[in-house]
Amino acid sequence: MLTKSDRAFFRPKWRRVTATVFCVAWSILEWVSNEPFWAVVAAGFAFYCLWNFFYAYKEE
């Protein structure tokens, strides 16, 4: 689901890790703040990052 320009931007592993950690931290912050809707949204982003950046990502 990543476009060619997305793949080029996220080629360095540190960018993929940073984006994923940010989404996980955002989800935790929302759970702690008692905002379950936004926590689920952020968790969805985190799982999307995990899937696309680590499981389905193909190194070129």
PQR file of N, CA, C, O and H, with PARSE charges and radii, in Angstrom:
ATOM      1  N   MET A   1       0.806  -1.189   0.000 -0.4000 1.5000
ATOM      2  CA  MET A   1       0.000   0.000   0.000 -0.0000 2.0000
ATOM      3  C   MET A   1       0.860   1.269   0.000  0.5500 1.7000
ATOM      4  O   MET A   1       0.327   2.371  -0.123 -0.5500 1.4000
ATOM      5  N   LEU A   2       2.157   1.127   0.133 -0.4000 1.5000
ATOM      6  CA  LEU A   2       3.030   2.289   0.081 -0.0000 2.0000
ATOM      7  C   LEU A   2       3.312   2.647  -1.369  0.5500 1.7000
ATOM      8  O   LEU A   2       3.546   1.770  -2.201 -0.5500 1.4000
ATOM      9  H   LEU A   2       2.590   0.231   0.233  0.4000 1.0000
ATOM     10  N   THR A   3       3.288   3.934  -1.665 -0.4000 1.5000
ATOM     11  CA  THR A   3       3.605   4.375  -3.015 -0.0000 2.0000
ATOM     12  C   THR A   3       5.121   4.370  -3.208  0.5500 1.7000
ATOM     13  O   THR A   3       5.879   4.135  -2.267 -0.5500 1.4000
ATOM     14  H   THR A   3       3.097   4.647  -0.990  0.4000 1.0000
ATOM     15  N   LYS A   4       5.540   4.627  -4.424 -0.4000 1.5000
ATOM     16  CA  LYS A   4       6.967   4.623  -4.716 -0.0000 2.0000
ATOM     17  C   LYS A   4       7.703   5.700  -3.920  0.5500 1.7000
ATOM     18  O   LYS A   4       8.805   5.466  -3.424 -0.5500 1.4000
ATOM     19  H   LYS A   4       4.924   4.818  -5.188  0.4000 1.0000
ATOM     20  N   SER A   5       7.094   6.874  -3.799 -0.4000 1.5000
ATOM     21  CA  SER A   5       7.743   7.943  -3.024 -0.0000 2.0000
ATOM     22  C   SER A   5       7.744   7.622  -1.527  0.5500 1.7000
ATOM     23  O   SER A   5       8.679   7.993  -0.817 -0.5500 1.4000
ATOM     24  H   SER A   5       6.199   7.064  -4.202  0.4000 1.0000
ATOM     25  N   ASP A   6       6.705   6.934  -1.042 -0.4000 1.5000
ATOM     26  CA  ASP A   6       6.685   6.507   0.360 -0.0000 2.0000
ATOM     27  C   ASP A   6       7.804   5.514   0.632  0.5500 1.7000
ATOM     28  O   ASP A   6       8.495   5.608   1.646 -0.5500 1.4000
ATOM     29  H   ASP A   6       5.945   6.631  -1.618  0.4000 1.0000
ATOM     30  N   ARG A   7       7.975   4.575  -0.266 -0.4000 1.5000
ATOM     31  CA  ARG A   7       9.039   3.587  -0.082 -0.0000 2.0000
ATOM     32  C   ARG A   7      10.410   4.252  -0.083  0.5500 1.7000
ATOM     33  O   ARG A   7      11.297   3.860   0.676 -0.5500 1.4000
ATOM     34  H   ARG A   7       7.413   4.499  -1.089  0.4000 1.0000
ATOM     35  N   ALA A   8      10.580   5.255  -0.933 -0.4000 1.5000
ATOM     36  CA  ALA A   8      11.858   5.959  -0.971 -0.0000 2.0000
ATOM     37  C   ALA A   8      12.097   6.717   0.336  0.5500 1.7000
ATOM     38  O   ALA A   8      13.214   6.732   0.854 -0.5500 1.4000
ATOM     39  H   ALA A   8       9.860   5.573  -1.549  0.4000 1.0000
ATOM     40  N   PHE A   9      11.043   7.345   0.865 -0.4000 1.5000
ATOM     41  CA  PHE A   9      11.197   8.099   2.110 -0.0000 2.0000
ATOM     42  C   PHE A   9      11.479   7.183   3.293  0.5500 1.7000
ATOM     43  O   PHE A   9      12.299   7.512   4.150 -0.5500 1.4000
ATOM     44  H   PHE A   9      10.136   7.333   0.445  0.4000 1.0000
ATOM     45  N   PHE A  10      10.810   6.039   3.347 -0.4000 1.5000
ATOM     46  CA  PHE A  10      10.952   5.132   4.488 -0.0000 2.0000
ATOM     47  C   PHE A  10      12.018   4.060   4.267  0.5500 1.7000
ATOM     48  O   PHE A  10      12.037   3.065   4.990 -0.5500 1.4000
ATOM     49  H   PHE A  10      10.144   5.771   2.651  0.4000 1.0000
ATOM     50  N   ARG A  11      12.898   4.236   3.295 -0.4000 1.5000
ATOM     51  CA  ARG A  11      13.971   3.267   3.071 -0.0000 2.0000
ATOM     52  C   ARG A  11      14.892   3.139   4.282  0.5500 1.7000
ATOM     53  O   ARG A  11      15.221   2.017   4.666 -0.5500 1.4000
ATOM     54  H   ARG A  11      12.883   5.045   2.707  0.4000 1.0000
ATOM     55  N   PRO A  12      15.328   4.262   4.912 -0.5600 1.5000
ATOM     56  CA  PRO A  12      16.147   4.104   6.131  0.2800 2.0000
ATOM     57  C   PRO A  12      15.307   3.492   7.264  0.5500 1.7000
ATOM     58  O   PRO A  12      14.193   3.933   7.544 -0.5500 1.4000
ATOM     59  N   LYS A  13      15.865   2.488   7.886 -0.4000 1.5000
ATOM     60  CA  LYS A  13      15.118   1.770   8.921 -0.0000 2.0000
ATOM     61  C   LYS A  13      14.757   2.662  10.101  0.5500 1.7000
ATOM     62  O   LYS A  13      13.717   2.457  10.727 -0.5500 1.4000
ATOM     63  H   LYS A  13      16.771   2.130   7.659  0.4000 1.0000
ATOM     64  N   TRP A  14      15.597   3.652  10.419 -0.4000 1.5000
ATOM     65  CA  TRP A  14      15.318   4.493  11.576 -0.0000 2.0000
ATOM     66  C   TRP A  14      14.035   5.290  11.379  0.5500 1.7000
ATOM     67  O   TRP A  14      13.351   5.587  12.358 -0.5500 1.4000
ATOM     68  H   TRP A  14      16.442   3.818   9.910  0.4000 1.0000
ATOM     69  N   ARG A  15      13.686   5.646  10.143 -0.4000 1.5000
ATOM     70  CA  ARG A  15      12.441   6.372   9.898 -0.0000 2.0000
ATOM     71  C   ARG A  15      11.232   5.471  10.117  0.5500 1.7000
ATOM     72  O   ARG A  15      10.213   5.909  10.651 -0.5500 1.4000
ATOM     73  H   ARG A  15      14.242   5.405   9.348  0.4000 1.0000
ATOM     74  N   ARG A  16      11.347   4.216   9.707 -0.4000 1.5000
ATOM     75  CA  ARG A  16      10.244   3.278   9.918 -0.0000 2.0000
ATOM     76  C   ARG A  16      10.049   3.007  11.402  0.5500 1.7000
ATOM     77  O   ARG A  16       8.919   2.947  11.887 -0.5500 1.4000
ATOM     78  H   ARG A  16      12.175   3.860   9.273  0.4000 1.0000
ATOM     79  N   VAL A  17      11.151   2.845  12.117 -0.4000 1.5000
ATOM     80  CA  VAL A  17      11.075   2.604  13.562 -0.0000 2.0000
ATOM     81  C   VAL A  17      10.502   3.821  14.275  0.5500 1.7000
ATOM     82  O   VAL A  17       9.656   3.679  15.158 -0.5500 1.4000
ATOM     83  H   VAL A  17      12.069   2.894  11.723  0.4000 1.0000
ATOM     84  N   THR A  18      10.953   5.016  13.901 -0.4000 1.5000
ATOM     85  CA  THR A  18      10.486   6.245  14.542 -0.0000 2.0000
ATOM     86  C   THR A  18       8.986   6.430  14.338  0.5500 1.7000
ATOM     87  O   THR A  18       8.274   6.761  15.286 -0.5500 1.4000
ATOM     88  H   THR A  18      11.640   5.131  13.184  0.4000 1.0000
ATOM     89  N   ALA A  19       8.500   6.226  13.135 -0.4000 1.5000
ATOM     90  CA  ALA A  19       7.069   6.383  12.867 -0.0000 2.0000
ATOM     91  C   ALA A  19       6.244   5.381  13.672  0.5500 1.7000
ATOM     92  O   ALA A  19       5.188   5.727  14.202 -0.5500 1.4000
ATOM     93  H   ALA A  19       9.077   5.958  12.364  0.4000 1.0000
ATOM     94  N   THR A  20       6.719   4.150  13.763 -0.4000 1.5000
ATOM     95  CA  THR A  20       5.998   3.124  14.508 -0.0000 2.0000
ATOM     96  C   THR A  20       5.999   3.417  15.999  0.5500 1.7000
ATOM     97  O   THR A  20       4.961   3.304  16.651 -0.5500 1.4000
ATOM     98  H   THR A  20       7.577   3.868  13.333  0.4000 1.0000
ATOM     99  N   VAL A  21       7.146   3.792  16.547 -0.4000 1.5000
ATOM    100  CA  VAL A  21       7.231   4.113  17.979 -0.0000 2.0000
ATOM    101  C   VAL A  21       6.357   5.319  18.307  0.5500 1.7000
ATOM    102  O   VAL A  21       5.718   5.351  19.359 -0.5500 1.4000
ATOM    103  H   VAL A  21       7.989   3.884  16.017  0.4000 1.0000
ATOM    104  N   PHE A  22       6.322   6.312  17.419 -0.4000 1.5000
ATOM    105  CA  PHE A  22       5.464   7.475  17.631 -0.0000 2.0000
ATOM    106  C   PHE A  22       3.998   7.061  17.735  0.5500 1.7000
ATOM    107  O   PHE A  22       3.285   7.526  18.624 -0.5500 1.4000
ATOM    108  H   PHE A  22       6.841   6.286  16.564  0.4000 1.0000
ATOM    109  N   CYS A  23       3.548   6.197  16.840 -0.4000 1.5000
ATOM    110  CA  CYS A  23       2.147   5.757  16.865 -0.0000 2.0000
ATOM    111  C   CYS A  23       1.830   4.945  18.117  0.5500 1.7000
ATOM    112  O   CYS A  23       0.749   5.086  18.689 -0.5500 1.4000
ATOM    113  H   CYS A  23       4.127   5.819  16.118  0.4000 1.0000
ATOM    114  N   VAL A  24       2.751   4.107  18.541 -0.4000 1.5000
ATOM    115  CA  VAL A  24       2.545   3.329  19.773 -0.0000 2.0000
ATOM    116  C   VAL A  24       2.490   4.257  20.974  0.5500 1.7000
ATOM    117  O   VAL A  24       1.636   4.092  21.845 -0.5500 1.4000
ATOM    118  H   VAL A  24       3.629   3.993  18.077  0.4000 1.0000
ATOM    119  N   ALA A  25       3.390   5.233  21.032 -0.4000 1.5000
ATOM    120  CA  ALA A  25       3.393   6.188  22.151 -0.0000 2.0000
ATOM    121  C   ALA A  25       2.126   7.022  22.155  0.5500 1.7000
ATOM    122  O   ALA A  25       1.571   7.303  23.217 -0.5500 1.4000
ATOM    123  H   ALA A  25       4.084   5.368  20.325  0.4000 1.0000
ATOM    124  N   TRP A  26       1.665   7.416  20.989 -0.4000 1.5000
ATOM    125  CA  TRP A  26       0.419   8.184  20.886 -0.0000 2.0000
ATOM    126  C   TRP A  26      -0.751   7.356  21.405  0.5500 1.7000
ATOM    127  O   TRP A  26      -1.606   7.874  22.122 -0.5500 1.4000
ATOM    128  H   TRP A  26       2.116   7.188  20.126  0.4000 1.0000
ATOM    129  N   SER A  27      -0.794   6.086  21.051 -0.4000 1.5000
ATOM    130  CA  SER A  27      -1.864   5.212  21.532 -0.0000 2.0000
ATOM    131  C   SER A  27      -1.822   5.067  23.052  0.5500 1.7000
ATOM    132  O   SER A  27      -2.862   5.115  23.710 -0.5500 1.4000
ATOM    133  H   SER A  27      -0.099   5.665  20.468  0.4000 1.0000
ATOM    134  N   ILE A  28      -0.646   4.894  23.598 -0.4000 1.5000
ATOM    135  CA  ILE A  28      -0.504   4.778  25.059 -0.0000 2.0000
ATOM    136  C   ILE A  28      -0.951   6.064  25.740  0.5500 1.7000
ATOM    137  O   ILE A  28      -1.647   6.024  26.754 -0.5500 1.4000
ATOM    138  H   ILE A  28       0.199   4.856  23.064  0.4000 1.0000
ATOM    139  N   LEU A  29      -0.555   7.195  25.189 -0.4000 1.5000
ATOM    140  CA  LEU A  29      -0.958   8.481  25.753 -0.0000 2.0000
ATOM    141  C   LEU A  29      -2.478   8.627  25.764  0.5500 1.7000
ATOM    142  O   LEU A  29      -3.051   9.109  26.741 -0.5500 1.4000
ATOM    143  H   LEU A  29       0.011   7.228  24.366  0.4000 1.0000
ATOM    144  N   GLU A  30      -3.121   8.215  24.692 -0.4000 1.5000
ATOM    145  CA  GLU A  30      -4.582   8.321  24.635 -0.0000 2.0000
ATOM    146  C   GLU A  30      -5.257   7.369  25.619  0.5500 1.7000
ATOM    147  O   GLU A  30      -6.276   7.722  26.212 -0.5500 1.4000
ATOM    148  H   GLU A  30      -2.656   7.823  23.898  0.4000 1.0000
ATOM    149  N   TRP A  31      -4.709   6.175  25.799 -0.4000 1.5000
ATOM    150  CA  TRP A  31      -5.290   5.254  26.785 -0.0000 2.0000
ATOM    151  C   TRP A  31      -5.155   5.824  28.193  0.5500 1.7000
ATOM    152  O   TRP A  31      -6.089   5.756  28.993 -0.5500 1.4000
ATOM    153  H   TRP A  31      -3.881   5.889  25.317  0.4000 1.0000
ATOM    154  N   VAL A  32      -3.985   6.387  28.488 -0.4000 1.5000
ATOM    155  CA  VAL A  32      -3.750   6.966  29.813 -0.0000 2.0000
ATOM    156  C   VAL A  32      -4.656   8.179  30.041  0.5500 1.7000
ATOM    157  O   VAL A  32      -5.092   8.429  31.164 -0.5500 1.4000
ATOM    158  H   VAL A  32      -3.227   6.442  27.838  0.4000 1.0000
ATOM    159  N   SER A  33      -4.936   8.927  28.977 -0.4000 1.5000
ATOM    160  CA  SER A  33      -5.795  10.109  29.069 -0.0000 2.0000
ATOM    161  C   SER A  33      -7.276   9.754  29.043  0.5500 1.7000
ATOM    162  O   SER A  33      -8.129  10.642  29.038 -0.5500 1.4000
ATOM    163  H   SER A  33      -4.582   8.724  28.064  0.4000 1.0000
ATOM    164  N   ASN A  34      -7.582   8.470  29.027 -0.4000 1.5000
ATOM    165  CA  ASN A  34      -8.962   7.975  29.030 -0.0000 2.0000
ATOM    166  C   ASN A  34      -9.727   8.443  27.793  0.5500 1.7000
ATOM    167  O   ASN A  34     -10.865   8.904  27.888 -0.5500 1.4000
ATOM    168  H   ASN A  34      -6.890   7.749  29.032  0.4000 1.0000
ATOM    169  N   GLU A  35      -9.087   8.317  26.637 -0.4000 1.5000
ATOM    170  CA  GLU A  35      -9.695   8.634  25.349 -0.0000 2.0000
ATOM    171  C   GLU A  35      -9.644   7.380  24.480  0.5500 1.7000
ATOM    172  O   GLU A  35      -8.785   7.266  23.606 -0.5500 1.4000
ATOM    173  H   GLU A  35      -8.163   7.942  26.559  0.4000 1.0000
ATOM    174  N   PRO A  36     -10.565   6.431  24.718 -0.5600 1.5000
ATOM    175  CA  PRO A  36     -10.459   5.141  24.033  0.2800 2.0000
ATOM    176  C   PRO A  36     -10.635   5.218  22.516  0.5500 1.7000
ATOM    177  O   PRO A  36     -10.018   4.437  21.792 -0.5500 1.4000
ATOM    178  N   PHE A  37     -11.460   6.138  22.021 -0.4000 1.5000
ATOM    179  CA  PHE A  37     -11.634   6.234  20.568 -0.0000 2.0000
ATOM    180  C   PHE A  37     -10.314   6.575  19.877  0.5500 1.7000
ATOM    181  O   PHE A  37      -9.911   5.900  18.930 -0.5500 1.4000
ATOM    182  H   PHE A  37     -11.961   6.773  22.609  0.4000 1.0000
ATOM    183  N   TRP A  38      -9.647   7.621  20.353 -0.4000 1.5000
ATOM    184  CA  TRP A  38      -8.389   8.035  19.744 -0.0000 2.0000
ATOM    185  C   TRP A  38      -7.283   7.023  20.016  0.5500 1.7000
ATOM    186  O   TRP A  38      -6.357   6.888  19.217 -0.5500 1.4000
ATOM    187  H   TRP A  38      -9.974   8.169  21.123  0.4000 1.0000
ATOM    188  N   ALA A  39      -7.369   6.318  21.125 -0.4000 1.5000
ATOM    189  CA  ALA A  39      -6.385   5.275  21.405 -0.0000 2.0000
ATOM    190  C   ALA A  39      -6.502   4.148  20.379  0.5500 1.7000
ATOM    191  O   ALA A  39      -5.492   3.623  19.911 -0.5500 1.4000
ATOM    192  H   ALA A  39      -8.122   6.427  21.775  0.4000 1.0000
ATOM    193  N   VAL A  40      -7.721   3.782  20.035 -0.4000 1.5000
ATOM    194  CA  VAL A  40      -7.917   2.725  19.040 -0.0000 2.0000
ATOM    195  C   VAL A  40      -7.461   3.206  17.663  0.5500 1.7000
ATOM    196  O   VAL A  40      -6.873   2.438  16.903 -0.5500 1.4000
ATOM    197  H   VAL A  40      -8.542   4.208  20.415  0.4000 1.0000
ATOM    198  N   VAL A  41      -7.727   4.470  17.339 -0.4000 1.5000
ATOM    199  CA  VAL A  41      -7.268   5.020  16.066 -0.0000 2.0000
ATOM    200  C   VAL A  41      -5.737   4.981  15.995  0.5500 1.7000
ATOM    201  O   VAL A  41      -5.174   4.546  14.990 -0.5500 1.4000
ATOM    202  H   VAL A  41      -8.205   5.095  17.957  0.4000 1.0000
ATOM    203  N   ALA A  42      -5.071   5.428  17.048 -0.4000 1.5000
ATOM    204  CA  ALA A  42      -3.617   5.428  17.074 -0.0000 2.0000
ATOM    205  C   ALA A  42      -3.067   4.000  17.054  0.5500 1.7000
ATOM    206  O   ALA A  42      -2.045   3.740  16.418 -0.5500 1.4000
ATOM    207  H   ALA A  42      -5.528   5.781  17.865  0.4000 1.0000
ATOM    208  N   ALA A  43      -3.725   3.089  17.736 -0.4000 1.5000
ATOM    209  CA  ALA A  43      -3.294   1.689  17.703 -0.0000 2.0000
ATOM    210  C   ALA A  43      -3.436   1.117  16.291  0.5500 1.7000
ATOM    211  O   ALA A  43      -2.610   0.317  15.851 -0.5500 1.4000
ATOM    212  H   ALA A  43      -4.555   3.300  18.252  0.4000 1.0000
ATOM    213  N   GLY A  44      -4.482   1.530  15.594 -0.4000 1.5000
ATOM    214  CA  GLY A  44      -4.646   1.112  14.198 -0.0000 2.0000
ATOM    215  C   GLY A  44      -3.499   1.607  13.334  0.5500 1.7000
ATOM    216  O   GLY A  44      -2.981   0.871  12.494 -0.5500 1.4000
ATOM    217  H   GLY A  44      -5.154   2.179  15.951  0.4000 1.0000
ATOM    218  N   PHE A  45      -3.102   2.865  13.544 -0.4000 1.5000
ATOM    219  CA  PHE A  45      -1.945   3.398  12.825 -0.0000 2.0000
ATOM    220  C   PHE A  45      -0.687   2.603  13.159  0.5500 1.7000
ATOM    221  O   PHE A  45       0.128   2.315  12.283 -0.5500 1.4000
ATOM    222  H   PHE A  45      -3.523   3.463  14.226  0.4000 1.0000
ATOM    223  N   ALA A  46      -0.538   2.252  14.432 -0.4000 1.5000
ATOM    224  CA  ALA A  46       0.645   1.501  14.855 -0.0000 2.0000
ATOM    225  C   ALA A  46       0.678   0.123  14.191  0.5500 1.7000
ATOM    226  O   ALA A  46       1.727  -0.313  13.718 -0.5500 1.4000
ATOM    227  H   ALA A  46      -1.200   2.485  15.144  0.4000 1.0000
ATOM    228  N   PHE A  47      -0.459  -0.556  14.156 -0.4000 1.5000
ATOM    229  CA  PHE A  47      -0.490  -1.860  13.508 -0.0000 2.0000
ATOM    230  C   PHE A  47      -0.274  -1.743  12.004  0.5500 1.7000
ATOM    231  O   PHE A  47       0.342  -2.617  11.393 -0.5500 1.4000
ATOM    232  H   PHE A  47      -1.311  -0.201  14.540  0.4000 1.0000
ATOM    233  N   TYR A  48      -0.779  -0.668  11.406 -0.4000 1.5000
ATOM    234  CA  TYR A  48      -0.540  -0.426   9.986 -0.0000 2.0000
ATOM    235  C   TYR A  48       0.955  -0.239   9.733  0.5500 1.7000
ATOM    236  O   TYR A  48       1.501  -0.778   8.770 -0.5500 1.4000
ATOM    237  H   TYR A  48      -1.280   0.042  11.901  0.4000 1.0000
ATOM    238  N   CYS A  49       1.611   0.525  10.602 -0.4000 1.5000
ATOM    239  CA  CYS A  49       3.060   0.720  10.483 -0.0000 2.0000
ATOM    240  C   CYS A  49       3.800  -0.602  10.640  0.5500 1.7000
ATOM    241  O   CYS A  49       4.695  -0.912   9.855 -0.5500 1.4000
ATOM    242  H   CYS A  49       1.168   0.962  11.385  0.4000 1.0000
ATOM    243  N   LEU A  50       3.432  -1.370  11.641 -0.4000 1.5000
ATOM    244  CA  LEU A  50       4.092  -2.658  11.846 -0.0000 2.0000
ATOM    245  C   LEU A  50       3.949  -3.545  10.614  0.5500 1.7000
ATOM    246  O   LEU A  50       4.911  -4.172  10.171 -0.5500 1.4000
ATOM    247  H   LEU A  50       2.705  -1.118  12.279  0.4000 1.0000
ATOM    248  N   TRP A  51       2.751  -3.589  10.074 -0.4000 1.5000
ATOM    249  CA  TRP A  51       2.502  -4.445   8.911 -0.0000 2.0000
ATOM    250  C   TRP A  51       3.300  -3.977   7.697  0.5500 1.7000
ATOM    251  O   TRP A  51       4.016  -4.763   7.077 -0.5500 1.4000
ATOM    252  H   TRP A  51       1.970  -3.079  10.434  0.4000 1.0000
ATOM    253  N   ASN A  52       3.175  -2.692   7.361 -0.4000 1.5000
ATOM    254  CA  ASN A  52       3.799  -2.193   6.137 -0.0000 2.0000
ATOM    255  C   ASN A  52       5.301  -1.984   6.247  0.5500 1.7000
ATOM    256  O   ASN A  52       6.020  -2.180   5.267 -0.5500 1.4000
ATOM    257  H   ASN A  52       2.594  -2.053   7.864  0.4000 1.0000
ATOM    258  N   PHE A  53       5.781  -1.596   7.401 -0.4000 1.5000
ATOM    259  CA  PHE A  53       7.196  -1.253   7.528 -0.0000 2.0000
ATOM    260  C   PHE A  53       8.076  -2.426   7.914  0.5500 1.7000
ATOM    261  O   PHE A  53       9.286  -2.375   7.698 -0.5500 1.4000
ATOM    262  H   PHE A  53       5.197  -1.437   8.197  0.4000 1.0000
ATOM    263  N   PHE A  54       7.509  -3.477   8.475 -0.4000 1.5000
ATOM    264  CA  PHE A  54       8.346  -4.578   8.940 -0.0000 2.0000
ATOM    265  C   PHE A  54       7.932  -5.925   8.358  0.5500 1.7000
ATOM    266  O   PHE A  54       8.796  -6.727   8.001 -0.5500 1.4000
ATOM    267  H   PHE A  54       6.525  -3.519   8.651  0.4000 1.0000
ATOM    268  N   TYR A  55       6.650  -6.190   8.256 -0.4000 1.5000
ATOM    269  CA  TYR A  55       6.216  -7.488   7.758 -0.0000 2.0000
ATOM    270  C   TYR A  55       6.201  -7.532   6.220  0.5500 1.7000
ATOM    271  O   TYR A  55       6.763  -8.444   5.615 -0.5500 1.4000
ATOM    272  H   TYR A  55       5.948  -5.539   8.546  0.4000 1.0000
ATOM    273  N   ALA A  56       5.555  -6.542   5.601 -0.4000 1.5000
ATOM    274  CA  ALA A  56       5.390  -6.568   4.146 -0.0000 2.0000
ATOM    275  C   ALA A  56       6.432  -5.730   3.403  0.5500 1.7000
ATOM    276  O   ALA A  56       6.415  -5.684   2.173 -0.5500 1.4000
ATOM    277  H   ALA A  56       5.098  -5.800   6.092  0.4000 1.0000
ATOM    278  N   TYR A  57       7.332  -5.072   4.126 -0.4000 1.5000
ATOM    279  CA  TYR A  57       8.314  -4.200   3.494 -0.0000 2.0000
ATOM    280  C   TYR A  57       9.360  -5.026   2.761  0.5500 1.7000
ATOM    281  O   TYR A  57       9.929  -5.966   3.316 -0.5500 1.4000
ATOM    282  H   TYR A  57       7.345  -5.110   5.125  0.4000 1.0000
ATOM    283  N   LYS A  58       9.603  -4.667   1.520 -0.4000 1.5000
ATOM    284  CA  LYS A  58      10.602  -5.373   0.721 -0.0000 2.0000
ATOM    285  C   LYS A  58      11.789  -4.450   0.485  0.5500 1.7000
ATOM    286  O   LYS A  58      11.646  -3.386  -0.116 -0.5500 1.4000
ATOM    287  H   LYS A  58       9.141  -3.903   1.069  0.4000 1.0000
ATOM    288  N   GLU A  59      12.938  -4.854   0.951 -0.4000 1.5000
ATOM    289  CA  GLU A  59      14.162  -4.077   0.740 -0.0000 2.0000
ATOM    290  C   GLU A  59      14.513  -4.139  -0.741  0.5500 1.7000
ATOM    291  O   GLU A  59      14.418  -5.196  -1.365 -0.5500 1.4000
ATOM    292  H   GLU A  59      13.055  -5.719   1.440  0.4000 1.0000
ATOM    293  N   GLU A  60      14.914  -3.014  -1.294 -0.4000 1.5000
ATOM    294  CA  GLU A  60      15.252  -2.989  -2.714 -0.0000 2.0000
ATOM    295  C   GLU A  60      16.743  -3.105  -2.920  0.5500 1.7000
ATOM    296  O   GLU A  60      17.212  -3.101  -4.059 -0.5500 1.4000
ATOM    297  H   GLU A  60      14.991  -2.155  -0.788  0.4000 1.0000
TER
END
